[in-house]
Amino acid sequence: MITHGKVETIGPALERLRGVARSAGVELIFPEEERAKHGLGAARGADLRTAGSAGRPSEPTGRTAERRPGSAIVADGGDATDADLAVVLGGDGTMLRALQRFLGTSVPVIGVNFGRVGFLASIGADELEAGLARVFAGDFDVVDLPTLDAEAKAGRWTAVNDVVVRSSSVGRMVELGWSVGNEDLGTRPSDGVICSTPVGSTAYNLSNGGPVLVWGLDAMAFTFVAPHALDARPLVIPRDRPLTVVNRTPDVAVTVIVDGHQVCELDAHSEGVRIGLGPQRSHLATLPEVTFFRRYRRTFGA
């Protein structure tokens, strides 16, 4: 189970979740950081145990979820890769943290929205009991979503949401060279570029006028930030066309940001950063009727 940082908001919801799990006969796994955050202390009954203790190993869901009787459900993240499901109480930022945490496993992540937008969450805060009762009974699907790999001299990182390359100096434009699939596409002045997954396409990319990628597409969106050029248009790039971005600004560095975290800087003498769709998938659990287009209309429609 993964929760956002406002304990006073999540505390009552946590008790509601435990009540639903108890009624459904579901075992909750609490990682140590969540115990500490919510002051849970020692285990209080059969419905509370520490992440990493014995449990049934998770199996690939075949992308339609099935909960085995007596199986373990993760509440709030943890490293419990033997669980069947991770439950998130929080907003989109908390959901992204959970999806990152469970990369490389078959554990899907489902969210109850206690944030502002909640695009990635399937269940509203006021629907917690009814929604999670269905989930604990196995009534959910799993959507596999592509991730991005970013590689520079300083290291390699995986993004669930997006990779942003931007000017390190606020208010200073940068000259960025770019190529797709080893084909040079020149240099453009701008504040930076955004490369996003389908999940990230409805975030910073959308706010910047980039294309929305419907879940199911195996592609990334590429968008310039405030380009000083009439021909700088967004692109949708398929899996087999990696993108390279190079800083060609003599006196301004650029910062590489992966899922909101600054990971390195590139000066004018660097080899740049290479970005493309990676081999890992994030696994987003959803109620069957909460489709991409329902979320899209709920969040952005009139």
Secondary structure, DSSP 8 states (H G I E B T S, - for coil): -EE-S-HHHHHHHHHHHHHHHHHHT-EEEE-HHHHHHHT--S--STTEEETTSS-------TTB----TT-EEEES--S-TT-S-EEEEE-HHHHHHHHHHTTTSS--EEEEE-SSS-TT-SEEGGGHHHHHHHHHTT--EEEEEEEEEEEETTEEEEESSEEEEEESSTT--EEEEEEETTEEEEEEEESEEEEE-TTGGGTHHHHTT-----TT--EEEEEEES-SSTT---EEEETT--EEEEE--TT--EEEEETTEEEEEE-TTS--EEEEEEEEEEEEEE-TT--HHHHHHHHH--
